[in-house]
């Protein structure tokens, strides 16, 4: 039975469409392009014509559809922001994408992924290992810092409780293996015992604008 068929059994037809949108599509893996990006520094940094080292180094948001939908460039106009979120990506996809990456000298990478793996019933230990391997690969390519954002659970009342315990286990595994300064845990603000809070989501899985504002505020405080 394919992951999509198992998902149909676990979630029911009423929620299948939302969950299918989170699963990886059959497509070639695009490279992460750092040259020629249109997300250039603006605002005060651009007007003064010079950038500090932190501003000059790219800020890369790496992940799946939740990352892809974020308003990153608008939130950090002084930085060279690159949105490298691809809808449907899993930890397997991210690990494969490492081979397409150029060197990342001085970059800060914000990495969030894992929920698509969970929806495909992937073992949490294997997902954690792959995400940590992605992190190591980014550092090996010259990234100065990789911030691991906690994987957020689904809203159980919409998509069922099947992702709650695995997401908690995945985050616990990652936090045990990373320094506290390298983890950005958004769950206290965005979720509760029932998973993603209704006000923080749009469909039980993806984030509302209010949720992105929480993420941006927390991220700005650690950059």
Secondary structure, DSSP 8 states (H G I E B T S, - for coil): --HHHHHHHHH-HHHHHHHHHTS--S--------TT-S----HHHHHHT---HHHHS-EEEEESHHHHT--HHHHTTTS-EEEEE-TT--HHHHHHHGGG----TT-EEEEE--HHHHHTT--HHHHHHHHHHHHHHHHHTT-SEEEEE-----BHHHH-GGGHHHHHHHHHHHHHHS-GGGEE--HHHHEETTEE-GGGBSSSSSB-HHHHHHHHHHHHHH-
